[in-house]
């Protein structure tokens, strides 16, 4: 008899959860957007060639993974680049190009907590 009562109570609780009258555990959890980083970050680094020499005048591309909007920058005489005010709550793809050569794409994740993201891009 006790088993029937438990199963009736369990069935009633499930019915309430399904109907939306009682918030589910998932709805009580922190939304994913709140767990992400907010604010701005700086993306810095350098562009190098096959011989690990710095490449001046390379074009850097920073593409927003969601909106597909692109920012660009030209590396300085030391091959350095800098993107300021990059939204930490969004994902980006970063790569360099020069003279028909292109670096592999680096992903800058919204889950990365670094305020300064530094990387080296090698043209191939």
N, CA, C and O atoms as a MOPAC input file, in Angstrom:
PM7 MOZYME 1SCF
protein

 N      0.81500 1    -1.18300 1     0.00000 1
 C      0.00000 1     0.00000 1     0.00000 1
 C      0.86500 1     1.25700 1     0.00000 1
 O      0.53800 1     2.23900 1    -0.66500 1
 N      1.97400 1     1.22400 1     0.74900 1
 C      2.86300 1     2.37600 1     0.77500 1
 C      3.43800 1     2.66100 1    -0.60800 1
 O      3.58900 1     3.82300 1    -0.98400 1
 N      3.75100 1     1.64300 1    -1.35000 1
 C      4.30000 1     1.82200 1    -2.67900 1
 C      3.32900 1     2.56600 1    -3.58200 1
 O      3.75100 1     3.39800 1    -4.38500 1
 N      2.05500 1     2.28700 1    -3.46800 1
 C      1.06100 1     2.97700 1    -4.28200 1
 C      1.03400 1     4.46500 1    -3.93600 1
 O      0.95200 1     5.30900 1    -4.82800 1
 N      1.10200 1     4.78500 1    -2.64800 1
 C      1.07800 1     6.19200 1    -2.24000 1
 C      2.29500 1     6.93300 1    -2.77000 1
 O      2.18400 1     8.06300 1    -3.24600 1
 N      3.44400 1     6.30300 1    -2.68800 1
 C      4.66200 1     6.93400 1    -3.19200 1
 C      4.55000 1     7.15600 1    -4.68600 1
 O      4.90100 1     8.22300 1    -5.19100 1
 N      4.06600 1     6.15700 1    -5.38900 1
 C      3.96800 1     6.31300 1    -6.83300 1
 C      2.91800 1     7.35200 1    -7.20600 1
 O      3.08700 1     8.05000 1    -8.20600 1
 N      1.85100 1     7.47800 1    -6.44500 1
 C      0.84500 1     8.50500 1    -6.70100 1
 C      1.43800 1     9.88400 1    -6.44100 1
 O      1.21300 1    10.80900 1    -7.22100 1
 N      2.18500 1    10.03200 1    -5.36700 1
 C      2.84100 1    11.30700 1    -5.05000 1
 C      3.86600 1    11.64500 1    -6.12300 1
 O      3.95900 1    12.79100 1    -6.56400 1
 N      4.62800 1    10.65500 1    -6.53600 1
 C      5.61700 1    10.87500 1    -7.59000 1
 C      4.92900 1    11.27600 1    -8.88900 1
 O      5.37800 1    12.20100 1    -9.56700 1
 N      3.87000 1    10.60600 1    -9.23300 1
 C      3.13200 1    10.92800 1   -10.45200 1
 C      2.56700 1    12.34100 1   -10.37700 1
 O      2.59300 1    13.06500 1   -11.37300 1
 N      2.06200 1    12.74400 1    -9.22900 1
 C      1.51700 1    14.09100 1    -9.05800 1
 C      2.62100 1    15.14100 1    -9.19900 1
 O      2.40600 1    16.18600 1    -9.81200 1
 N      3.80000 1    14.86800 1    -8.63500 1
 C      4.92000 1    15.80800 1    -8.73600 1
 C      5.37800 1    15.94300 1   -10.17900 1
 O      5.67500 1    17.04500 1   -10.63900 1
 N      5.43600 1    14.83900 1   -10.88400 1
 C      5.82800 1    14.87300 1   -12.29700 1
 C      4.79600 1    15.65700 1   -13.10500 1
 O      5.16200 1    16.44900 1   -13.97400 1
 N      3.52800 1    15.44600 1   -12.82700 1
 C      2.46100 1    16.16100 1   -13.53800 1
 C      2.58100 1    17.66300 1   -13.30400 1
 O      2.39700 1    18.44400 1   -14.23800 1
 N      2.88100 1    18.07600 1   -12.09700 1
 C      3.05700 1    19.49900 1   -11.79700 1
 C      4.26900 1    20.07500 1   -12.53100 1
 O      4.21300 1    21.18900 1   -13.05100 1
 N      5.35800 1    19.31500 1   -12.57000 1
 C      6.55100 1    19.77700 1   -13.28500 1
 C      6.27300 1    19.93900 1   -14.77000 1
 O      6.66700 1    20.93100 1   -15.38300 1
 N      5.58600 1    18.94700 1   -15.34500 1
 C      5.29000 1    18.98000 1   -16.77700 1
 C      4.33500 1    20.12500 1   -17.10200 1
 O      4.47700 1    20.76900 1   -18.14200 1
 N      3.38200 1    20.38300 1   -16.24200 1
 C      2.40000 1    21.44100 1   -16.50500 1
 C      2.99400 1    22.83100 1   -16.33900 1
 O      2.40100 1    23.81300 1   -16.78700 1
 N      4.14300 1    22.92800 1   -15.70800 1
 C      4.78400 1    24.21800 1   -15.52800 1
 C      4.37600 1    24.93000 1   -14.25000 1
 O      4.78700 1    26.06600 1   -14.01400 1
 N      3.57200 1    24.27300 1   -13.42200 1
 C      3.12200 1    24.91600 1   -12.18600 1
 C      4.24000 1    24.98600 1   -11.15200 1
 O      4.23100 1    25.85800 1   -10.28300 1
 N      5.19300 1    24.07900 1   -11.24100 1
 C      6.34100 1    24.07500 1   -10.33500 1
 C      7.58800 1    24.22900 1   -11.19600 1
 O      7.76400 1    23.48100 1   -12.15700 1
 N      8.45500 1    25.18200 1   -10.87400 1
 C      9.65300 1    25.35100 1   -11.70900 1
 C     10.54700 1    24.12800 1   -11.63000 1
 O     10.74600 1    23.55100 1   -10.56100 1
 N     11.07700 1    23.74700 1   -12.76700 1
 C     11.96700 1    22.59000 1   -12.80200 1
 C     13.35300 1    22.99000 1   -12.33100 1
 O     13.66600 1    24.17500 1   -12.21100 1
 N     14.16400 1    22.00300 1   -12.07100 1
 C     15.52600 1    22.25300 1   -11.62900 1
 C     16.28900 1    23.04900 1   -12.68300 1
 O     17.07900 1    23.93200 1   -12.35100 1
 N     16.04700 1    22.73200 1   -13.96100 1
 C     16.72800 1    23.43000 1   -15.04800 1
 C     16.40700 1    24.91400 1   -15.07100 1
 O     17.26600 1    25.73300 1   -15.39700 1
 N     15.17800 1    25.26400 1   -14.73000 1
 C     14.79300 1    26.67100 1   -14.72300 1
 C     15.35800 1    27.41000 1   -13.51700 1
 O     15.47300 1    28.63500 1   -13.53600 1
 N     15.70500 1    26.68300 1   -12.48600 1
 C     16.28000 1    27.30900 1   -11.30000 1
 C     17.78600 1    27.50200 1   -11.44700 1
 O     18.39200 1    28.27600 1   -10.70600 1
 N     18.38100 1    26.80600 1   -12.39400 1
 C     19.82900 1    26.90300 1   -12.60100 1
 C     20.18700 1    28.26100 1   -13.20000 1
 O     19.34100 1    28.93000 1   -13.79400 1
 N     21.43000 1    28.65600 1   -13.04100 1
 C     21.90600 1    29.91800 1   -13.59800 1
 C     21.96300 1    29.78600 1   -15.10900 1
 O     22.55900 1    28.83900 1   -15.62300 1
 N     21.35200 1    30.72100 1   -15.83100 1
 C     21.42600 1    30.65000 1   -17.29300 1
 C     22.86900 1    30.72700 1   -17.76800 1
 O     23.71600 1    31.34000 1   -17.11800 1
 N     23.14200 1    30.09500 1   -18.91300 1
 C     24.50200 1    30.05500 1   -19.45000 1
 C     25.06800 1    31.44700 1   -19.66700 1
 O     26.25800 1    31.66600 1   -19.43900 1
 N     24.24900 1    32.39100 1   -20.10100 1
 C     24.74800 1    33.74200 1   -20.37200 1
 C     25.26800 1    34.40300 1   -19.10700 1
 O     26.20600 1    35.19700 1   -19.17300 1
 N     24.68500 1    34.09700 1   -17.96300 1
 C     25.14800 1    34.70600 1   -16.72300 1
 C     26.47200 1    34.10900 1   -16.26700 1
 O     27.20000 1    34.73800 1   -15.49900 1
 N     26.79100 1    32.92200 1   -16.72400 1
 C     28.03600 1    32.28900 1   -16.31900 1
 C     29.21300 1    32.77900 1   -17.15200 1
 O     30.36800 1    32.54500 1   -16.79900 1
 N     28.92200 1    33.45500 1   -18.25100 1
 C     29.98100 1    33.92800 1   -19.12700 1
 C     30.61000 1    35.19700 1   -18.58100 1
 O     30.12700 1    35.80000 1   -17.62300 1
 N     31.70500 1    35.58000 1   -19.22500 1
 C     32.40200 1    36.79500 1   -18.85900 1
 C     31.75100 1    37.99400 1   -19.51200 1
 O     31.30800 1    37.92400 1   -20.65800 1
 N     31.69300 1    39.08300 1   -18.78900 1
 C     31.19600 1    40.32400 1   -19.35100 1
 C     32.29000 1    41.36400 1   -19.24800 1
 O     33.15400 1    41.28500 1   -18.37400 1
 N     32.25500 1    42.31700 1   -20.12400 1
 C     33.28100 1    43.34700 1   -20.14600 1
 C     34.06700 1    43.27600 1   -21.43200 1
 O     33.66100 1    42.63800 1   -22.40300 1
 N     35.19800 1    43.94300 1   -21.41600 1
 C     36.03100 1    44.04200 1   -22.61000 1
 C     37.37300 1    43.35000 1   -22.38700 1
 O     37.86200 1    43.26000 1   -21.26100 1
 N     37.94300 1    42.87300 1   -23.45500 1
 C     39.27700 1    42.28700 1   -23.40900 1
 C     40.11500 1    42.89800 1   -24.52100 1
 O     39.59300 1    43.57100 1   -25.41000 1
 N     41.41500 1    42.65800 1   -24.46400 1
 C     42.35100 1    43.07900 1   -25.49600 1
 C     42.96100 1    41.81600 1   -26.09900 1
 O     43.37300 1    40.90800 1   -25.37700 1
 N     43.01100 1    41.76900 1   -27.41900 1
 C     43.65100 1    40.64700 1   -28.10500 1
 C     44.93100 1    41.18000 1   -28.73100 1
 O     44.89800 1    42.07200 1   -29.57900 1
 N     46.06100 1    40.61900 1   -28.30300 1
 C     47.37000 1    41.07600 1   -28.79400 1
 C     48.17000 1    39.88000 1   -29.27500 1
 O     47.84400 1    38.73100 1   -28.97600 1
 N     49.21200 1    40.16500 1   -30.01800 1
 C     50.07500 1    39.07900 1   -30.45200 1
 C     50.99900 1    39.51100 1   -31.55900 1
 O     51.21500 1    40.70000 1   -31.79300 1
 N     51.54600 1    38.50800 1   -32.24200 1
 C     52.46100 1    38.79100 1   -33.34100 1
 C     52.24000 1    37.79600 1   -34.47300 1
 O     51.71300 1    36.70000 1   -34.28500 1
 N     52.66900 1    38.22900 1   -35.65700 1
 C     52.58300 1    37.39800 1   -36.85100 1
 C     54.00600 1    37.00700 1   -37.23100 1
 O     54.89600 1    37.85500 1   -37.29800 1
 N     54.21200 1    35.70200 1   -37.48100 1
 C     55.53400 1    35.22300 1   -37.86800 1
 C     55.42800 1    34.40800 1   -39.14900 1
 O     54.34100 1    33.98700 1   -39.54500 1
 N     56.57800 1    34.19000 1   -39.79400 1
 C     56.61700 1    33.36200 1   -41.00300 1
 C     57.19900 1    31.99100 1   -40.67100 1
 O     57.37700 1    31.66000 1   -39.49900 1
 N     57.49400 1    31.19400 1   -41.69500 1
 C     58.02000 1    29.83200 1   -41.49000 1
 C     59.35800 1    29.81700 1   -40.76000 1
 O     59.68700 1    28.84900 1   -40.07500 1
 N     60.12700 1    30.89100 1   -40.91000 1
 C     61.44400 1    30.97300 1   -40.25200 1
 C     61.35200 1    31.64800 1   -38.88400 1
 O     62.37800 1    31.98900 1   -38.29500 1
 N     60.14400 1    31.84200 1   -38.37800 1
 C     59.86300 1    32.50100 1   -37.09800 1
 C     60.29300 1    33.96400 1   -37.07100 1
 O     60.51100 1    34.52400 1   -35.99700 1
 N     60.41400 1    34.58100 1   -38.23100 1
 C     60.70300 1    36.01400 1   -38.30700 1
 C     59.38300 1    36.78000 1   -38.26500 1
 O     58.37200 1    36.32000 1   -38.79400 1
 N     59.40100 1    37.94100 1   -37.63600 1
 C     58.20300 1    38.76800 1   -37.53300 1
 C     57.81000 1    39.30700 1   -38.90300 1
 O     58.67000 1    39.67200 1   -39.70500 1
 N     56.51200 1    39.35400 1   -39.16400 1
 C     55.98700 1    39.78000 1   -40.45100 1
 C     55.29200 1    41.13200 1   -40.29800 1
 O     54.24000 1    41.22600 1   -39.66600 1
 N     55.87700 1    42.16100 1   -40.86900 1
 C     55.26400 1    43.49200 1   -40.87300 1
 C     54.27900 1    43.57900 1   -42.02400 1
 O     54.48700 1    42.97100 1   -43.07400 1
 N     53.20900 1    44.33100 1   -41.82900 1
 C     52.25500 1    44.56400 1   -42.90400 1
 C     51.28100 1    43.44300 1   -43.17600 1
 O     50.59900 1    43.46400 1   -44.20000 1
 N     51.19200 1    42.46800 1   -42.29700 1
 C     50.19000 1    41.40800 1   -42.45500 1
 C     48.82700 1    41.95900 1   -42.04600 1
 O     48.73700 1    42.81000 1   -41.16200 1
 N     47.78900 1    41.48100 1   -42.68000 1
 C     46.43400 1    41.90800 1   -42.31400 1
 C     45.84500 1    40.89400 1   -41.35300 1
 O     45.80200 1    39.70000 1   -41.64800 1
 N     45.39400 1    41.36900 1   -40.21000 1
 C     44.76200 1    40.53700 1   -39.19400 1
 C     43.26500 1    40.70100 1   -39.32100 1
 O     42.76900 1    41.79800 1   -39.57800 1
 N     42.54300 1    39.60400 1   -39.13900 1
 C     41.09200 1    39.62300 1   -39.19900 1
 C     40.54100 1    39.06800 1   -37.89600 1
 O     40.98200 1    38.02300 1   -37.41900 1
 N     39.56900 1    39.77900 1   -37.32100 1
 C     38.88600 1    39.33900 1   -36.10500 1
 C     37.39500 1    39.28900 1   -36.43900 1
 O     36.74400 1    40.32400 1   -36.58000 1
 N     36.85700 1    38.05600 1   -36.56500 1
 C     35.46800 1    37.87600 1   -36.99000 1
 C     34.60900 1    37.42000 1   -35.81800 1
 O     34.94400 1    36.45800 1   -35.12800 1
 N     33.50500 1    38.11400 1   -35.60100 1
 C     32.52500 1    37.72100 1   -34.60000 1
 C     31.84600 1    36.44900 1   -35.09800 1
 O     31.28600 1    36.43400 1   -36.19500 1
 N     31.89000 1    35.39200 1   -34.30800 1
 C     31.37400 1    34.09000 1   -34.73600 1
 C     29.86000 1    34.10400 1   -34.93700 1
 O     29.34200 1    33.31100 1   -35.72300 1
 N     29.14900 1    34.97700 1   -34.25400 1
 C     27.69100 1    35.01100 1   -34.36800 1
 C     27.23500 1    35.96300 1   -35.47200 1
 O     26.45500 1    35.57600 1   -36.34200 1
 N     27.71600 1    37.20200 1   -35.44000 1
 C     27.24000 1    38.20700 1   -36.39500 1
 C     28.01500 1    38.19200 1   -37.70400 1
 O     27.56100 1    38.75600 1   -38.70000 1
 N     29.18200 1    37.55000 1   -37.71300 1
 C     30.08300 1    37.48400 1   -38.87500 1
 C     30.70300 1    38.83600 1   -39.23100 1
 O     31.33300 1    38.96200 1   -40.28200 1
 N     30.53700 1    39.84400 1   -38.37900 1
 C     31.18600 1    41.13400 1   -38.63500 1
 C     32.68900 1    40.97800 1   -38.41800 1
 O     33.12900 1    40.21300 1   -37.56100 1
 N     33.47000 1    41.72000 1   -39.21300 1
 C     34.93000 1    41.57800 1   -39.18500 1
 C     35.58900 1    42.91700 1   -38.88600 1
 O     35.22700 1    43.95200 1   -39.44600 1
 N     36.56800 1    42.86700 1   -37.98800 1
 C     37.46200 1    43.99700 1   -37.74800 1
 C     38.81800 1    43.59800 1   -38.31200 1
 O     39.17600 1    42.42000 1   -38.30800 1
 N     39.56800 1    44.57500 1   -38.79300 1
 C     40.89300 1    44.24500 1   -39.33400 1
 C     41.93900 1    45.17900 1   -38.75200 1
 O     41.63300 1    46.24900 1   -38.22600 1
 N     43.18600 1    44.73700 1   -38.86500 1
 C     44.32500 1    45.49200 1   -38.33200 1
 C     45.53700 1    45.08500 1   -39.16600 1
 O     45.61600 1    43.95200 1   -39.64300 1
 N     46.47400 1    46.00500 1   -39.34000 1
 C     47.71400 1    45.70100 1   -40.04800 1
 C     48.84400 1    45.61900 1   -39.03800 1
 O     49.03300 1    46.52900 1   -38.23000 1
 N     49.59900 1    44.52200 1   -39.08400 1
 C     50.69000 1    44.35000 1   -38.11500 1
 C     51.75000 1    45.43100 1   -38.30900 1
 O     51.99500 1    45.88700 1   -39.42600 1
 N     52.37100 1    45.82900 1   -37.20700 1
 C     53.37500 1    46.89400 1   -37.26000 1
 C     54.72300 1    46.34600 1   -37.74300 1
 O     54.82000 1    45.19200 1   -38.15900 1
 N     55.75300 1    47.18500 1   -37.68200 1
 C     57.07900 1    46.79400 1   -38.20100 1
 C     57.67300 1    45.59600 1   -37.46700 1
 O     58.54400 1    44.90900 1   -38.00100 1
 N     57.20600 1    45.34300 1   -36.24300 1
 C     57.68200 1    44.19500 1   -35.46500 1
 C     56.73000 1    43.00200 1   -35.55600 1
 O     56.88500 1    42.02200 1   -34.82800 1
 N     55.74400 1    43.08900 1   -36.45200 1
 C     54.79000 1    41.99500 1   -36.60900 1
 C     53.72200 1    41.95000 1   -35.53500 1
 O     52.96000 1    40.98500 1   -35.46800 1
 N     53.64900 1    42.96900 1   -34.69400 1
 C     52.70100 1    42.98800 1   -33.56900 1
 C     51.33800 1    43.51900 1   -34.01400 1
 O     51.23600 1    44.29400 1   -34.96500 1
 N     50.30000 1    43.08700 1   -33.30900 1
 C     48.95000 1    43.58800 1   -33.54000 1
 C     48.21300 1    43.72500 1   -32.21500 1
 O     48.61400 1    43.16000 1   -31.19800 1
 N     47.10900 1    44.50000 1   -32.25600 1
 C     46.32800 1    44.74900 1   -31.03400 1
 C     44.89900 1    45.09500 1   -31.40100 1
 O     44.64600 1    46.04100 1   -32.14700 1
 N     43.96700 1    44.31800 1   -30.87000 1
 C     42.53900 1    44.62300 1   -30.98600 1
 C     42.05500 1    44.98500 1   -29.58300 1
 O     42.09900 1    44.15300 1   -28.67700 1
 N     41.59600 1    46.21400 1   -29.40100 1
 C     41.09200 1    46.66100 1   -28.09800 1
 C     39.56800 1    46.58500 1   -28.08300 1
 O     38.92600 1    46.49800 1   -29.13000 1
 N     39.01100 1    46.61800 1   -26.89900 1
 C     37.56400 1    46.63700 1   -26.68700 1
 C     36.84900 1    45.49100 1   -27.40900 1
 O     35.91600 1    45.70600 1   -28.18300 1
 N     37.30500 1    44.29300 1   -27.13700 1
 C     36.68700 1    43.08600 1   -27.68400 1
 C     35.74400 1    42.52900 1   -26.61700 1
 O     36.16500 1    42.25300 1   -25.49400 1
 N     34.48900 1    42.36700 1   -26.96800 1
 C     33.47000 1    41.91500 1   -26.03300 1
 C     33.77600 1    40.49800 1   -25.54100 1
 O     33.91000 1    39.57300 1   -26.34300 1
 N     33.88300 1    40.33500 1   -24.22800 1
 C     34.20600 1    39.02500 1   -23.65000 1
 C     33.02900 1    38.04600 1   -23.70100 1
 O     33.22600 1    36.84300 1   -23.53000 1
 N     31.81700 1    38.54000 1   -23.93200 1
 C     30.63800 1    37.67600 1   -23.94500 1
 C     30.37100 1    37.09600 1   -25.32900 1
 O     29.35900 1    36.42600 1   -25.53400 1
 N     31.26800 1    37.34500 1   -26.27900 1
 C     31.08200 1    36.84200 1   -27.63900 1
 C     32.29800 1    36.02900 1   -28.07000 1
 O     33.40500 1    36.23200 1   -27.57200 1
 N     32.07400 1    35.11000 1   -29.00100 1
 C     33.14500 1    34.28000 1   -29.54500 1
 C     33.68400 1    34.91900 1   -30.82700 1
 O     32.93400 1    35.51400 1   -31.60100 1
 N     35.00100 1    34.78500 1   -31.03700 1
 C     35.64700 1    35.37800 1   -32.20400 1
 C     36.59800 1    34.38900 1   -32.85400 1
 O     37.07300 1    33.44700 1   -32.22100 1
 N     36.86600 1    34.62500 1   -34.13900 1
 C     37.88200 1    33.88500 1   -34.88400 1
 C     38.93300 1    34.89400 1   -35.31700 1
 O     38.59800 1    35.99100 1   -35.76400 1
 N     40.20900 1    34.52400 1   -35.18500 1
 C     41.31700 1    35.42400 1   -35.48100 1
 C     42.27900 1    34.73600 1   -36.44100 1
 O     42.63400 1    33.57500 1   -36.23900 1
 N     42.70700 1    35.45300 1   -37.49500 1
 C     43.70700 1    34.91100 1   -38.40600 1
 C     44.43400 1    36.05300 1   -39.09900 1
 O     43.99300 1    37.20200 1   -39.06500 1
 N     45.56000 1    35.71400 1   -39.73100 1
 C     46.38200 1    36.69200 1   -40.44800 1
 C     46.57700 1    36.23800 1   -41.88500 1
 O     46.54900 1    35.04500 1   -42.18800 1
 N     46.77600 1    37.22300 1   -42.77400 1
 C     47.05100 1    36.92900 1   -44.18500 1
 C     48.08000 1    37.92400 1   -44.71500 1
 O     48.09900 1    39.09100 1   -44.32200 1
 N     48.93300 1    37.43800 1   -45.61300 1
 C     49.85800 1    38.31100 1   -46.33400 1
 C     50.45200 1    37.53500 1   -47.50400 1
 O     50.85800 1    36.38100 1   -47.36600 1
 N     50.49400 1    38.19400 1   -48.65200 1
 C     51.10900 1    37.63600 1   -49.85900 1
 C     50.62700 1    36.21800 1   -50.17300 1
 O     51.43000 1    35.34700 1   -50.50900 1
 N     49.32400 1    35.99200 1   -50.06400 1
 C     48.75800 1    34.68900 1   -50.40000 1
 C     48.90700 1    33.63200 1   -49.31700 1
 O     48.43100 1    32.50900 1   -49.48200 1
 N     49.55700 1    33.97200 1   -48.21900 1
 C     49.70300 1    33.01900 1   -47.10800 1
 C     48.70500 1    33.38400 1   -46.02000 1
 O     48.34900 1    34.54800 1   -45.83500 1
 N     48.26700 1    32.35700 1   -45.30900 1
 C     47.25700 1    32.54900 1   -44.26800 1
 C     47.62100 1    31.70900 1   -43.05000 1
 O     48.11800 1    30.59000 1   -43.18100 1
 N     47.37200 1    32.25200 1   -41.87600 1
 C     47.61100 1    31.49100 1   -40.64100 1
 C     46.38400 1    30.64200 1   -40.33200 1
 O     45.28800 1    30.93200 1   -40.81200 1
 N     46.56400 1    29.59800 1   -39.53300 1
 C     45.39700 1    28.86500 1   -39.04200 1
 C     44.54000 1    29.79400 1   -38.17300 1
 O     45.05200 1    30.74200 1   -37.57700 1
 N     43.26300 1    29.52200 1   -38.10700 1
 C     42.34100 1    30.33900 1   -37.31100 1
 C     42.49800 1    30.00200 1   -35.83200 1
 O     42.53200 1    28.83400 1   -35.44500 1
 N     42.59300 1    31.04800 1   -35.01700 1
 C     42.59100 1    30.90000 1   -33.55700 1
 C     41.20300 1    31.29900 1   -33.07500 1
 O     40.66500 1    32.32100 1   -33.50300 1
 N     40.62800 1    30.50500 1   -32.19600 1
 C     39.32700 1    30.82300 1   -31.61200 1
 C     39.51900 1    31.53300 1   -30.28300 1
 O     40.31400 1    31.11200 1   -29.44400 1
 N     38.78300 1    32.60600 1   -30.11100 1
 C     38.77500 1    33.35400 1   -28.85000 1
 C     37.39600 1    33.12900 1   -28.25000 1
 O     36.40800 1    33.69200 1   -28.72000 1
 N     37.33400 1    32.31600 1   -27.22500 1
 C     36.06600 1    31.87800 1   -26.65100 1
 C     35.53500 1    32.84700 1   -25.59800 1
 O     36.29700 1    33.46500 1   -24.85500 1
 N     34.21900 1    32.96200 1   -25.55700 1
 C     33.57800 1    33.77000 1   -24.51500 1
 C     33.77300 1    33.14300 1   -23.13800 1
 O     33.57200 1    33.81000 1   -22.12300 1
 N     34.16000 1    31.87700 1   -23.09100 1
 C     34.39100 1    31.20100 1   -21.80600 1
 C     35.80800 1    31.42900 1   -21.29100 1
 O     36.11600 1    31.06200 1   -20.15700 1
 N     36.66200 1    32.01900 1   -22.09400 1
 C     38.03300 1    32.33200 1   -21.68500 1
 C     37.99200 1    33.56600 1   -20.78000 1
 O     37.48900 1    34.61200 1   -21.19000 1
 N     38.50500 1    33.45800 1   -19.57900 1
 C     38.39800 1    34.54300 1   -18.59900 1
 C     39.50500 1    35.59100 1   -18.69600 1
 O     39.48500 1    36.57900 1   -17.96200 1
 N     40.45800 1    35.38800 1   -19.58100 1
 C     41.57500 1    36.33400 1   -19.66600 1
 C     41.12800 1    37.68000 1   -20.22700 1
 O     40.44100 1    37.74000 1   -21.24600 1
 N     41.52400 1    38.76000 1   -19.55100 1
 C     41.24700 1    40.11600 1   -20.03000 1
 C     42.20600 1    40.49000 1   -21.15300 1
 O     41.92300 1    41.38200 1   -21.95200 1
 N     43.34500 1    39.79800 1   -21.20500 1
 C     44.31700 1    40.01300 1   -22.26600 1
 C     44.60700 1    38.66200 1   -22.90300 1
 O     45.21200 1    37.78600 1   -22.28600 1
 N     44.16900 1    38.51000 1   -24.13600 1
 C     44.35400 1    37.26400 1   -24.87700 1
 C     45.54300 1    37.47400 1   -25.80000 1
 O     45.49200 1    38.33200 1   -26.68200 1
 N     46.61100 1    36.70900 1   -25.61600 1
 C     47.81400 1    36.86300 1   -26.42500 1
 C     48.08200 1    35.59500 1   -27.21200 1
 O     47.97700 1    34.48600 1   -26.68800 1
 N     48.43500 1    35.77800 1   -28.50300 1
 C     48.72800 1    34.61200 1   -29.32700 1
 C     49.70200 1    34.97500 1   -30.44200 1
 O     49.93600 1    36.14500 1   -30.74300 1
 N     50.25100 1    33.94200 1   -31.03400 1
 C     51.17000 1    34.09000 1   -32.15400 1
 C     50.53400 1    33.41000 1   -33.36300 1
 O     50.07900 1    32.26900 1   -33.27600 1
 N     50.50800 1    34.11300 1   -34.48000 1
 C     49.92400 1    33.56900 1   -35.69800 1
 C     51.03000 1    33.32300 1   -36.70600 1
 O     51.79400 1    34.23200 1   -37.02800 1
 N     51.12000 1    32.08800 1   -37.21000 1
 C     52.16800 1    31.71200 1   -38.15000 1
 C     51.58800 1    31.57200 1   -39.54400 1
 O     50.67800 1    30.77400 1   -39.76900 1
 N     52.12100 1    32.35500 1   -40.48800 1
 C     51.67900 1    32.28300 1   -41.87300 1
 C     52.19800 1    31.01800 1   -42.52500 1
 O     53.36000 1    30.65500 1   -42.34900 1
 N     51.33400 1    30.34200 1   -43.28300 1
 C     51.71500 1    29.09900 1   -43.96700 1
 C     51.37000 1    29.19500 1   -45.41800 1
 O     51.61000 1    28.25200 1   -46.17300 1

